[in-house]
Amino acid sequence: MRSGKQRVLVEHFSLAGNCHYRSVTHDQSLSLTSINMLSPVLLMVALLTVLTVTMESDHWTADQQEKFCTWQCLKFTLQWPGSFCLGLKNSSQCRIPPNIQTWTIHGLWPSKAHTCCSCWPIFHSDLKELDPELSQLWPSLLKTQSSFLFWKDEWIKHGSCAACVEGMNSPLRYFQICLKLRGRFDIDRALEDAGIKPSCNQSYPYDKVNHALAPVIGDDPDVQIQCINDEKGREVLVQVKIPLSQNLTLGCHHKEDQGAEPEPPQLWHTFPGHPCPQDSPVFYFPINHDHPHQPCD
């Protein structure tokens, strides 16, 4: 029977998908007989306990923070379901849940930071208390993707980078912040108060749309009011990108840090939106639950 220090290797979640291993040394001498007497269940509990302590105590390293936490700006992006489907390569993929009648969240994206921690897991249970709000304000609009898979994808690609900021350093906190921002930027009311209502026939001058939104989202030149072209070439309002500083104040002027990651190109004919031309009329199509890919045909 031998005894000695036992070294337990614990998988540690790190940044950029590069999970490494942290060794934890037990100072107590454990006999092999004692270890063998542990049931598999107890051994698993012991290992998970060490894993939990390790994750909570040192999720980020100094090198990782220096590499992935240098961003200063974010883009909070809202999308209009009524025109979302127009840019899809396969329009039959689109669906709009029957309860959706308003602008929805597309994402909160730290600029020039992407998939900082692909092995930081997120589970549906993490968002259980937010599920009703998220389902209403951040639904998936694709038949091939459940809402949770949409949220999971946004967390892995963008939330894990936003986690550099203390107030967003967990899935729950990140999505709580996004919901608060959605309440803060009430585009639906701003447009309605300006007399801009969804219509298949009525268009609006760009300046009218811009002036309606400016009191809510600001008039910073980095604000993007985005359109998409329908089959007739009309400019249709689809998305609004709102620049925020790391402390979530409106506007961000770290020019070297500007620009959010584009959407996966395989979904779209082109990118999901472009800045609405200031010299063209802007259409604001209604939501059509029965024919979301042809809202006005």
Backbone bond lengths (Angstrom), bond angles and torsions (degrees), N, CA, C in turn:
res aa  C-N    CA-C-N  psi(-1)  N-CA   C-N-CA  omega(-1)  CA-C   N-CA-C  phi
1 M - - - 1.478 - - 1.519 109.51 -
2 R 1.331 116.52 124.60 1.461 120.78 -179.35 1.520 110.17 -108.05
3 S 1.294 115.87 156.43 1.455 120.33 174.26 1.519 108.52 -136.83
4 G 1.278 117.59 162.68 1.464 120.93 179.27 1.503 109.93 165.27
5 K 1.320 115.39 178.35 1.466 119.27 179.87 1.511 109.75 -71.02
6 Q 1.316 115.53 132.25 1.455 120.95 178.11 1.528 108.52 -102.51
7 R 1.324 116.86 130.02 1.463 121.15 179.38 1.520 108.29 -104.23
8 V 1.312 115.63 120.67 1.463 121.59 -179.14 1.516 108.60 -103.57
9 L 1.317 116.86 122.27 1.461 121.64 178.65 1.509 109.12 -90.65
10 V 1.313 116.12 123.63 1.456 121.62 -176.27 1.511 108.83 -118.05
11 E 1.324 116.12 128.10 1.462 119.67 178.63 1.515 108.71 -68.65
12 H 1.330 114.47 128.77 1.460 120.23 -176.65 1.518 108.47 -115.64
13 F 1.326 118.01 128.53 1.450 121.71 -179.84 1.516 109.08 -74.74
14 S 1.326 116.24 125.99 1.447 120.38 -179.00 1.505 109.90 -129.09
15 L 1.310 116.42 -169.59 1.452 121.08 -173.08 1.524 112.26 -87.22
16 A 1.333 113.65 161.16 1.459 123.00 171.39 1.513 113.18 60.78
17 G 1.310 116.48 21.92 1.447 119.21 177.20 1.506 113.84 77.89
18 N 1.343 118.24 2.75 1.452 120.90 -178.22 1.513 109.80 -95.46
19 C 1.312 116.55 78.34 1.450 120.21 179.10 1.510 108.37 -67.80
20 H 1.320 116.36 131.86 1.452 118.86 176.15 1.522 108.49 -121.50
21 Y 1.293 116.63 -178.71 1.446 120.66 -176.03 1.523 110.21 -115.25
22 R 1.314 115.25 137.33 1.455 122.68 176.24 1.521 107.08 -111.90
23 S 1.300 116.53 129.48 1.464 119.46 -179.94 1.510 110.06 -92.76
24 V 1.294 116.46 137.29 1.454 122.83 179.38 1.518 107.49 -119.83
25 T 1.324 117.68 121.08 1.451 121.65 -176.31 1.510 110.07 -99.86
26 H 1.313 117.12 127.99 1.452 122.07 174.67 1.520 108.16 -89.46
27 D 1.327 117.32 125.07 1.449 120.67 -179.45 1.517 112.05 -73.85
28 Q 1.313 115.44 -23.13 1.451 118.21 -179.69 1.515 109.59 -74.92
29 S 1.300 116.48 141.93 1.454 121.14 176.35 1.512 108.84 -83.72
30 L 1.330 114.55 124.10 1.449 120.30 -178.64 1.514 108.63 -113.41
31 S 1.264 116.83 129.24 1.451 119.83 177.28 1.517 109.21 -78.00
32 L 1.328 115.36 150.00 1.455 119.39 178.13 1.517 110.30 -61.46
33 T 1.337 115.90 -32.00 1.458 119.19 178.54 1.517 110.83 -63.27
34 S 1.360 115.52 -40.99 1.464 119.37 -179.57 1.509 110.76 -63.86
35 I 1.336 115.39 -40.51 1.463 118.80 -179.84 1.516 110.70 -65.25
36 N 1.335 114.94 -41.76 1.453 118.76 -179.07 1.513 112.60 -64.46
37 M 1.355 116.20 -25.81 1.454 119.57 -179.13 1.528 111.88 -75.58
38 L 1.358 116.56 -17.86 1.459 118.64 179.39 1.523 109.65 -69.22
39 S 1.293 116.12 134.07 1.457 119.11 176.25 1.518 108.72 -71.68
40 P 1.318 119.06 155.02 1.477 121.19 178.28 1.523 112.90 -55.20
41 V 1.334 117.29 -35.73 1.464 120.11 -179.48 1.523 110.74 -66.21
42 L 1.354 116.29 -46.17 1.464 119.32 -179.91 1.518 111.30 -64.50
43 L 1.323 116.21 -38.13 1.449 119.21 179.06 1.527 110.74 -63.78
44 M 1.330 116.68 -40.85 1.458 120.49 178.30 1.522 111.43 -64.19
45 V 1.335 117.02 -40.97 1.463 120.98 177.50 1.514 110.60 -60.65
46 A 1.337 115.74 -43.09 1.463 119.35 -179.84 1.519 111.84 -62.73
47 L 1.324 116.15 -43.13 1.459 119.78 179.79 1.521 111.92 -66.24
48 L 1.342 117.31 -41.32 1.462 120.52 178.84 1.516 111.68 -65.05
49 T 1.327 117.38 -34.21 1.471 121.09 177.58 1.514 110.41 -63.54
50 V 1.333 115.83 -45.87 1.469 119.35 178.31 1.516 110.21 -63.10
51 L 1.329 117.07 -40.48 1.460 121.52 178.65 1.515 111.56 -60.13
52 T 1.318 117.10 -44.87 1.462 121.47 -178.87 1.515 111.15 -62.76
53 V 1.309 116.71 -45.98 1.466 120.91 -179.95 1.516 109.94 -62.01
54 T 1.338 116.18 -42.39 1.453 120.28 -179.27 1.517 111.80 -62.97
55 M 1.351 116.01 -44.74 1.467 119.60 -179.08 1.512 111.73 -63.69
56 E 1.325 117.41 -43.94 1.457 120.72 -175.34 1.519 112.09 -70.98
57 S 1.330 116.74 -30.68 1.455 119.07 -172.89 1.516 112.56 -84.31
58 D 1.341 117.91 -26.42 1.459 118.19 -173.30 1.513 110.38 -154.04
59 H 1.343 116.21 68.16 1.462 118.62 -178.69 1.514 111.38 -74.48
60 W 1.300 116.22 -36.88 1.454 121.05 -178.20 1.520 109.80 -109.90
61 T 1.324 117.07 143.77 1.451 121.37 170.23 1.521 108.41 -104.44
62 A 1.327 116.28 163.92 1.464 119.85 -178.55 1.527 110.88 -61.67
63 D 1.331 117.26 -41.33 1.463 120.26 -179.89 1.523 111.37 -63.75
64 Q 1.328 115.93 -39.61 1.456 120.14 -179.42 1.520 111.06 -67.87
65 Q 1.339 116.91 -41.07 1.461 119.77 178.12 1.516 110.60 -62.48
66 E 1.333 116.55 -41.22 1.458 120.01 -179.51 1.525 111.03 -64.07
67 K 1.326 116.70 -35.27 1.455 120.61 -176.84 1.515 112.70 -79.88
68 F 1.343 117.97 -40.76 1.453 120.69 -169.18 1.530 113.89 -110.50
69 C 1.307 118.21 -10.13 1.463 120.40 -173.72 1.520 112.08 -111.48
70 T 1.311 117.60 29.09 1.461 120.39 -179.99 1.527 112.43 -92.77
71 W 1.332 117.19 -5.69 1.462 119.22 -178.92 1.534 110.46 -66.82
72 Q 1.327 115.53 150.43 1.462 121.68 -179.02 1.523 112.82 -120.92
73 C 1.332 117.34 -16.46 1.460 120.96 -172.51 1.526 110.60 -124.97
74 L 1.317 114.85 155.25 1.458 121.83 173.21 1.520 108.90 -131.52
75 K 1.323 115.87 160.56 1.453 121.80 169.74 1.531 107.59 -120.10
76 F 1.331 114.92 120.53 1.463 120.11 172.82 1.520 106.52 -95.89
77 T 1.327 116.23 119.89 1.457 120.82 -170.77 1.513 111.14 -117.22
78 L 1.327 115.31 127.69 1.457 123.18 176.79 1.523 108.44 -113.67
79 Q 1.332 116.82 144.88 1.457 120.54 -177.98 1.527 110.36 -126.91
80 W 1.330 114.79 152.47 1.465 120.85 179.28 1.529 108.30 -100.26
81 P 1.339 118.93 114.36 1.469 121.40 -177.74 1.524 113.69 -58.87
82 G 1.333 116.84 -28.50 1.456 119.93 -177.09 1.508 114.46 -61.63
83 S 1.341 117.72 -25.18 1.468 120.16 -179.03 1.528 112.64 -122.66
84 F 1.307 117.02 0.40 1.462 121.22 -178.06 1.528 112.07 -54.48
85 C 1.317 117.27 -41.31 1.462 121.49 -171.62 1.523 113.32 -74.36
86 L 1.331 118.14 -14.36 1.455 120.62 -173.61 1.519 112.90 -63.61
87 G 1.328 116.84 -27.46 1.456 119.15 -175.42 1.507 114.90 -96.11
88 L 1.320 117.36 -1.27 1.460 119.82 -177.40 1.525 111.03 -72.82
89 K 1.329 116.02 140.56 1.461 119.58 174.52 1.526 110.53 -63.14
90 N 1.315 115.75 -42.39 1.460 121.21 178.72 1.521 108.04 -112.42
91 S 1.307 116.62 93.49 1.458 120.57 -174.09 1.525 112.36 -65.29
92 S 1.323 117.21 -19.89 1.463 119.43 179.85 1.527 112.02 -70.58
93 Q 1.333 117.17 -12.58 1.463 120.87 177.65 1.521 112.16 -72.52
94 C 1.321 116.76 -16.05 1.458 120.69 -169.87 1.531 112.02 -81.94
95 R 1.309 114.87 144.15 1.464 121.06 172.42 1.528 107.49 -150.27
96 I 1.294 115.66 145.90 1.465 120.59 175.03 1.518 107.08 -121.85
97 P 1.330 118.16 113.71 1.470 119.52 -179.95 1.529 110.64 -54.39
98 P 1.310 117.46 145.27 1.474 120.82 -173.42 1.523 114.20 -62.22
99 N 1.332 117.49 -21.78 1.465 119.62 -178.73 1.525 112.57 -84.80
100 I 1.310 117.78 -4.55 1.468 120.50 -174.41 1.529 109.89 -89.90
101 Q 1.331 114.81 120.18 1.465 121.43 -179.17 1.526 111.80 -133.06
102 T 1.314 118.07 2.36 1.464 121.39 -171.57 1.525 110.81 -131.96
103 W 1.333 115.43 174.71 1.458 121.17 172.67 1.534 108.96 -61.12
104 T 1.318 115.67 143.07 1.462 120.52 -178.42 1.527 110.14 -121.97
105 I 1.313 115.38 163.72 1.458 121.41 -179.87 1.527 109.79 -78.00
106 H 1.295 115.61 134.85 1.468 120.43 170.41 1.521 110.71 -99.25
107 G 1.330 117.07 -39.36 1.455 118.49 177.20 1.506 112.91 169.29
108 L 1.329 114.95 168.22 1.464 123.87 172.77 1.520 105.84 -123.27
109 W 1.326 116.34 111.44 1.460 121.33 -165.96 1.528 112.00 -120.67
110 P 1.324 117.85 111.19 1.467 119.39 168.04 1.524 109.41 -59.18
111 S 1.307 116.31 138.42 1.457 120.38 -174.72 1.520 111.31 -77.30
112 K 1.307 114.70 135.63 1.460 122.88 176.78 1.518 112.26 55.17
113 A 1.309 114.92 37.74 1.465 121.33 172.98 1.517 106.45 -142.67
114 H 1.318 117.17 131.43 1.464 119.55 -170.35 1.518 110.02 -150.81
115 T 1.326 116.73 131.05 1.468 123.13 176.39 1.523 110.35 49.73
116 C 1.321 115.99 58.21 1.460 120.63 -178.38 1.523 112.14 -72.13
117 C 1.312 117.10 -24.77 1.459 119.21 -175.54 1.519 109.61 -150.63
118 S 1.320 116.75 79.63 1.461 120.16 -176.53 1.521 111.95 -69.75
119 C 1.316 118.25 -13.55 1.466 119.43 179.87 1.531 111.57 -108.53
120 W 1.341 116.71 23.64 1.466 120.23 169.44 1.531 105.73 -94.61
121 P 1.308 118.64 103.57 1.465 119.81 -168.95 1.521 113.04 -74.41
122 I 1.308 115.04 155.92 1.458 122.58 172.64 1.516 107.17 -134.63
123 F 1.328 116.43 137.09 1.456 121.90 -179.28 1.526 108.57 -123.36
124 H 1.332 115.21 154.00 1.466 119.52 -179.29 1.525 110.88 -56.76
125 S 1.322 116.52 -34.15 1.470 120.34 -179.62 1.528 111.69 -64.14
126 D 1.346 117.68 -25.24 1.466 120.69 177.84 1.525 111.26 -62.49
127 L 1.325 116.43 -27.51 1.464 121.62 -173.55 1.524 112.09 -112.19
128 K 1.321 116.58 15.07 1.462 120.30 -174.14 1.521 112.37 -54.74
129 E 1.325 117.29 -43.58 1.463 119.47 -176.39 1.528 112.22 -72.47
130 L 1.328 116.78 -18.80 1.464 120.82 -179.91 1.521 112.81 -99.18
131 D 1.307 117.17 -5.90 1.462 121.11 -171.32 1.531 113.51 -53.68
132 P 1.336 119.94 -46.22 1.473 118.38 -179.73 1.531 112.97 -59.86
133 E 1.333 117.18 -44.18 1.465 120.17 179.96 1.521 111.59 -68.21
134 L 1.328 116.49 -43.84 1.459 119.89 -179.86 1.526 111.34 -62.92
135 S 1.313 116.79 -40.26 1.466 120.14 179.58 1.518 111.78 -63.42
136 Q 1.332 116.52 -30.00 1.463 121.36 -179.98 1.526 111.84 -84.53
137 L 1.320 116.78 -39.30 1.461 120.86 -171.11 1.527 114.22 -106.57
138 W 1.345 116.91 -10.76 1.461 119.87 -178.55 1.531 109.58 -142.22
139 P 1.315 118.89 55.49 1.468 120.64 -177.24 1.527 110.94 -82.90
140 S 1.298 115.28 156.26 1.463 119.62 167.51 1.523 108.31 -74.93
141 L 1.308 115.57 140.31 1.464 121.47 176.72 1.522 110.95 -109.90
142 L 1.327 116.18 19.02 1.455 121.94 178.92 1.523 110.14 -118.69
143 K 1.322 116.85 135.35 1.455 120.77 177.40 1.517 111.72 -64.44
144 T 1.324 116.15 -29.21 1.453 121.11 -174.71 1.524 113.42 -85.42
145 Q 1.316 117.32 1.33 1.465 120.38 -175.50 1.521 109.66 -139.76
146 S 1.320 116.53 119.05 1.461 119.93 175.15 1.524 109.49 -68.44
147 S 1.313 116.34 162.83 1.459 119.17 178.95 1.526 110.96 -61.40
148 F 1.334 116.81 -41.27 1.473 117.42 -179.89 1.527 111.42 -63.15
149 L 1.317 118.03 -39.79 1.459 119.31 178.14 1.529 111.42 -64.46
150 F 1.324 116.55 -33.03 1.467 120.94 174.29 1.528 109.47 -63.56
151 W 1.326 116.81 -48.40 1.463 120.22 179.44 1.531 110.81 -62.50
152 K 1.304 116.13 -42.45 1.464 120.48 179.91 1.527 110.70 -60.11
153 D 1.318 115.87 -44.14 1.457 120.94 179.58 1.525 110.95 -62.61
154 E 1.340 116.67 -42.36 1.461 120.33 179.39 1.534 111.18 -66.47
155 W 1.333 116.61 -36.97 1.473 119.58 178.10 1.522 110.60 -64.97
156 I 1.325 116.97 -47.82 1.463 119.51 -177.18 1.524 111.00 -64.50
157 K 1.325 117.25 -43.61 1.464 120.48 -175.95 1.523 113.02 -76.96
158 H 1.330 116.82 -37.59 1.460 119.64 -170.98 1.525 113.85 -124.08
159 G 1.337 116.73 -41.87 1.460 119.31 -177.87 1.512 113.24 -63.69
160 S 1.323 116.88 -35.26 1.466 119.31 179.75 1.521 111.38 -66.08
161 C 1.327 117.32 -24.02 1.465 121.14 174.92 1.527 110.69 -82.64
162 A 1.331 116.07 -38.65 1.468 119.91 176.46 1.517 111.71 -63.85
163 A 1.329 116.96 -21.24 1.468 121.90 -178.00 1.511 112.82 -64.57
164 C 1.322 118.06 -7.52 1.468 120.66 172.43 1.527 111.00 -62.21
165 V 1.330 116.28 -26.02 1.464 121.67 -179.79 1.523 108.91 -90.89
166 E 1.314 116.77 132.78 1.463 120.90 -172.57 1.528 112.61 -55.24
167 G 1.297 118.60 -40.56 1.458 120.63 -176.56 1.516 114.61 -71.85
168 M 1.341 116.79 -7.40 1.459 120.58 -179.79 1.530 111.95 -126.04
169 N 1.328 116.14 23.42 1.463 119.46 -170.64 1.524 114.46 -89.41
170 S 1.315 115.84 38.09 1.456 121.91 170.47 1.526 106.34 -165.67
171 P 1.326 118.56 158.87 1.468 118.87 177.33 1.524 112.87 -55.19
172 L 1.328 117.29 -44.50 1.461 120.31 -178.84 1.517 110.88 -60.26
173 R 1.319 117.24 -47.42 1.459 120.31 -177.90 1.526 111.71 -65.85
174 Y 1.309 116.80 -40.37 1.468 120.63 179.59 1.530 110.88 -60.19
175 F 1.319 117.05 -47.45 1.465 119.44 -178.16 1.526 111.86 -73.14
176 Q 1.316 118.21 -29.55 1.465 120.35 173.55 1.524 110.70 -61.98
177 I 1.330 116.05 -43.86 1.462 120.37 178.84 1.530 110.41 -62.45
178 C 1.321 117.18 -41.87 1.468 120.26 179.70 1.520 111.59 -61.58
179 L 1.318 117.16 -41.04 1.463 120.26 178.76 1.527 111.17 -66.44
180 K 1.325 116.90 -38.00 1.469 119.63 177.10 1.530 110.74 -64.30
181 L 1.323 116.48 -39.80 1.461 119.97 178.44 1.528 110.98 -65.23
182 R 1.327 116.19 -36.82 1.466 119.30 177.76 1.532 110.86 -61.88
183 G 1.324 117.36 -39.30 1.447 120.26 176.33 1.513 112.49 -68.51
184 R 1.306 116.52 -32.35 1.466 121.71 -179.02 1.527 111.10 -71.89
185 F 1.313 117.51 -38.48 1.462 121.54 -177.56 1.534 109.10 -105.05
186 D 1.309 115.13 82.20 1.463 121.57 -175.96 1.531 109.19 -89.64
187 I 1.311 115.58 82.81 1.458 121.24 -177.30 1.529 111.49 -67.61
188 D 1.323 116.13 -36.53 1.462 119.58 -179.87 1.529 111.14 -54.72
189 R 1.317 115.62 -49.86 1.470 119.71 -177.48 1.524 111.34 -67.74
190 A 1.336 116.40 -39.58 1.463 119.50 -178.57 1.526 111.14 -61.04
191 L 1.316 116.55 -43.22 1.467 119.72 179.59 1.528 111.34 -69.63
192 E 1.325 115.49 -42.87 1.468 119.18 -179.36 1.522 111.12 -63.27
193 D 1.335 117.44 -41.52 1.467 120.78 -179.98 1.521 111.84 -63.90
194 A 1.334 115.98 -25.72 1.470 120.20 179.24 1.526 112.02 -90.39
195 G 1.331 116.58 4.44 1.458 120.11 179.04 1.517 113.43 79.59
196 I 1.335 117.01 16.62 1.465 121.21 179.14 1.523 107.53 -97.66
197 K 1.311 115.24 108.00 1.465 120.81 -175.08 1.526 109.96 -121.99
198 P 1.335 117.36 149.91 1.468 119.74 179.40 1.522 111.42 -58.66
199 S 1.324 115.01 135.03 1.461 120.67 -178.01 1.522 109.35 -159.30
200 C 1.320 115.77 146.66 1.465 119.96 175.03 1.527 111.89 -85.49
201 N 1.313 116.80 -17.47 1.465 120.18 -173.61 1.525 113.43 -113.75
202 Q 1.310 116.53 -31.83 1.459 120.85 -176.39 1.522 110.24 -85.11
203 S 1.309 116.96 130.21 1.466 122.05 172.62 1.525 109.14 -113.75
204 Y 1.326 115.73 166.38 1.465 120.71 -176.12 1.518 109.37 -133.81
205 P 1.323 117.46 143.46 1.468 119.10 174.54 1.533 110.14 -61.74
206 Y 1.299 115.15 144.69 1.473 119.06 179.72 1.532 111.13 -56.05
207 D 1.320 116.98 -41.87 1.463 120.18 -178.01 1.526 111.49 -59.47
208 K 1.328 117.47 -35.97 1.462 119.86 179.45 1.523 110.80 -66.29
209 V 1.339 116.98 -41.66 1.466 120.77 177.45 1.517 110.30 -64.27
210 N 1.322 115.79 -44.47 1.460 120.64 -178.34 1.525 111.12 -63.07
211 H 1.323 116.98 -44.60 1.463 121.07 -179.25 1.529 111.38 -67.31
212 A 1.326 116.97 -31.87 1.462 120.07 178.26 1.530 111.54 -67.98
213 L 1.322 116.36 -37.02 1.466 120.74 -175.78 1.532 113.68 -87.50
214 A 1.315 117.09 -23.39 1.468 120.61 -174.20 1.527 113.83 -55.20
215 P 1.343 120.21 -42.52 1.472 118.58 179.45 1.531 113.45 -62.77
216 V 1.318 116.82 -21.17 1.467 120.48 -177.36 1.521 111.93 -96.77
217 I 1.336 116.15 -46.83 1.463 119.80 -174.21 1.525 112.55 -106.07
218 G 1.335 116.94 -0.88 1.450 120.68 178.86 1.521 112.11 86.13
219 D 1.315 115.55 169.23 1.461 120.29 179.26 1.518 111.28 -114.14
220 D 1.334 116.20 24.67 1.452 121.77 176.89 1.520 109.54 -58.06
221 P 1.321 118.57 138.00 1.478 119.37 -179.69 1.517 113.83 -62.47
222 D 1.325 116.95 -17.53 1.469 119.57 179.17 1.527 112.89 -85.38
223 V 1.334 117.83 -7.00 1.464 119.79 171.72 1.526 108.42 -65.73
224 Q 1.327 116.63 134.60 1.454 120.45 179.69 1.525 110.08 -118.35
225 I 1.329 115.35 117.07 1.462 121.50 169.38 1.520 105.44 -96.88
226 Q 1.323 116.08 113.55 1.456 120.09 -169.55 1.527 112.68 -107.78
227 C 1.317 114.61 145.89 1.452 122.87 177.06 1.521 109.92 -121.53
228 I 1.307 114.25 168.83 1.460 122.16 173.02 1.521 106.81 -138.99
229 N 1.318 116.82 149.75 1.467 119.97 -178.33 1.519 110.46 -92.66
230 D 1.335 116.23 133.59 1.458 119.41 173.64 1.530 108.83 -86.52
231 E 1.331 116.42 -174.11 1.464 120.45 -175.82 1.525 112.68 -64.17
232 K 1.328 115.98 -22.38 1.467 119.74 179.00 1.525 112.74 -92.67
233 G 1.331 115.89 3.78 1.457 120.05 177.68 1.514 114.50 82.68
234 R 1.329 117.65 7.82 1.459 120.63 179.95 1.527 110.62 -73.25
235 E 1.314 116.23 147.25 1.469 121.81 176.24 1.533 108.03 -85.08
236 V 1.323 115.77 116.79 1.457 121.47 -174.13 1.530 109.55 -118.08
237 L 1.317 116.44 126.17 1.454 121.95 -179.81 1.530 110.47 -60.55
238 V 1.348 116.77 129.38 1.464 119.42 -176.06 1.520 114.09 -134.15
239 Q 1.343 118.17 -31.37 1.456 119.32 -170.88 1.524 110.79 -153.96
240 V 1.324 115.49 153.06 1.462 121.42 172.64 1.526 107.87 -132.93
241 K 1.329 115.87 127.52 1.459 121.91 178.44 1.522 108.65 -111.00
242 I 1.323 115.48 123.40 1.457 122.01 -173.08 1.529 108.62 -113.39
243 P 1.343 118.23 118.51 1.464 120.16 -179.99 1.527 111.42 -77.78
244 L 1.308 115.28 136.51 1.458 121.94 179.31 1.522 109.52 -132.67
245 S 1.326 115.08 148.06 1.462 119.32 171.45 1.521 109.60 -80.48
246 Q 1.321 115.58 171.14 1.458 119.96 -176.57 1.527 112.07 -59.21
247 N 1.339 116.85 -29.10 1.464 119.98 178.02 1.532 112.21 -88.55
248 L 1.351 116.20 10.79 1.459 124.76 174.83 1.525 114.06 72.68
249 T 1.322 117.12 15.75 1.462 119.24 171.11 1.525 108.74 -77.30
250 L 1.330 115.72 153.45 1.452 121.51 -174.83 1.523 110.90 -70.07
251 G 1.315 115.86 133.32 1.452 122.03 179.42 1.521 112.20 90.35
252 C 1.324 115.03 150.72 1.460 120.80 176.62 1.516 107.70 -155.91
253 H 1.320 116.14 128.19 1.458 120.13 -171.18 1.517 112.68 -120.57
254 H 1.321 117.22 25.64 1.459 121.85 171.94 1.528 106.29 -86.86
255 K 1.300 116.48 87.55 1.464 120.34 -169.23 1.523 112.30 -59.92
256 E 1.328 116.46 -34.86 1.455 118.69 -179.38 1.520 112.43 -67.07
257 D 1.343 115.53 -11.16 1.457 120.27 -175.04 1.522 111.98 -107.20
258 Q 1.328 116.89 4.77 1.460 119.37 -174.12 1.520 111.43 -77.88
259 G 1.318 114.03 157.46 1.457 120.46 175.30 1.504 112.85 103.54
260 A 1.315 117.58 120.97 1.462 122.11 176.80 1.517 109.50 -99.27
261 E 1.297 115.24 160.66 1.455 119.99 179.98 1.536 110.12 -65.89
262 P 1.332 117.42 136.62 1.469 119.51 176.71 1.507 111.13 -72.06
263 E 1.312 115.17 165.37 1.457 120.80 176.54 1.523 110.03 -73.81
264 P 1.335 117.21 157.42 1.466 119.14 178.34 1.517 110.90 -56.39
265 P 1.341 118.45 124.74 1.472 120.68 -173.09 1.519 113.42 -66.41
266 Q 1.342 118.14 -20.73 1.457 118.50 -176.24 1.529 112.39 -65.21
267 L 1.339 117.82 -18.68 1.459 120.14 -179.15 1.523 112.99 -83.01
268 W 1.335 116.02 -21.68 1.452 119.19 -164.21 1.523 112.02 -120.99
269 H 1.337 115.18 154.92 1.457 120.10 168.49 1.532 108.50 -62.84
270 T 1.311 114.79 -47.98 1.465 122.56 174.10 1.521 105.36 -135.94
271 F 1.291 118.08 -158.81 1.456 119.83 173.51 1.534 108.57 -65.92
272 P 1.342 117.93 157.80 1.466 118.72 -171.68 1.518 115.17 -65.74
273 G 1.299 118.15 -15.55 1.454 118.42 179.85 1.521 111.76 -163.73
274 H 1.329 115.96 163.64 1.456 122.17 175.58 1.524 107.31 -137.54
275 P 1.316 118.25 157.94 1.464 119.06 178.52 1.530 110.89 -56.41
276 C 1.313 116.29 130.57 1.465 119.64 179.19 1.526 109.70 -61.90
277 P 1.311 118.94 128.33 1.468 120.23 177.43 1.524 110.71 -61.35
278 Q 1.310 116.41 134.55 1.453 119.98 -175.89 1.530 112.24 -73.65
279 D 1.322 116.42 -16.31 1.462 118.95 -177.69 1.524 112.39 -103.47
280 S 1.341 117.68 11.49 1.461 120.84 -179.97 1.521 110.30 -118.93
281 P 1.335 117.38 146.53 1.460 119.45 175.13 1.528 110.13 -66.88
282 V 1.321 115.27 148.16 1.462 121.59 -177.46 1.529 109.22 -112.16
283 F 1.315 116.35 127.84 1.457 121.64 174.91 1.533 109.43 -94.81
284 Y 1.322 114.25 149.99 1.468 121.86 -179.03 1.528 106.19 -130.32
285 F 1.333 115.47 84.61 1.460 120.88 -172.23 1.528 111.73 -67.37
286 P 1.322 117.86 147.01 1.464 120.94 176.63 1.540 110.80 -74.80
287 I 1.312 115.51 160.41 1.460 121.12 173.73 1.532 108.46 -76.23
288 N 1.320 115.55 129.53 1.454 121.57 178.96 1.534 107.46 -122.16
289 H 1.325 116.66 100.63 1.458 120.15 -175.84 1.520 112.39 -67.89
290 D 1.320 117.36 -31.36 1.459 120.58 -177.55 1.531 112.04 -78.14
291 H 1.324 116.06 -36.45 1.465 120.63 -179.29 1.531 109.05 -132.69
292 P 1.332 117.13 70.36 1.477 119.75 -173.00 1.533 113.28 -65.37
293 H 1.345 117.24 -25.74 1.464 119.68 -178.84 1.528 111.74 -86.21
294 Q 1.329 117.14 -9.50 1.473 121.83 176.40 1.531 108.29 -137.28
295 P 1.299 117.36 67.73 1.469 120.14 -172.52 1.517 114.07 -64.47
296 C 1.319 117.32 -21.43 1.466 119.47 -176.18 1.518 113.13 -123.86
297 D 1.322 117.29 19.84 1.471 119.50 178.59 1.521 110.57 -115.95
